[in-house]
Amino acid sequence: MEYFTDHLLFELVYEDILFEHLEFIRIDHICDVCYITLKNVITSAVYTFEQNKIKSLRKKFYRYPQNSKKKKNHIAVSH
């Protein structure tokens, strides 16, 4: 589970179709079938995949979190 939650983007091959720029949403277990839900960060499309039909899943690169707790100062400091 920790593999998915590091603000990473993934590339996935599902039934010979390539999906890119995916962000982890959640994992569900329904009737002995494991489903992984991912969201495309570019198109905002949400996909749910059956785990046993995923042919390849790999980390692409780190993505910084959107909601940073660090306060931002948008006004330039004048000297």
Secondary structure, 3 states (H helix, E strand, C coil): CCCCCCCEEEEEEECCEEEEEEEEEEEEEECCEEEEEEEECCCCCEEEEEHHHEEEEEEEEECCCCCCCCCCCCCCCCC
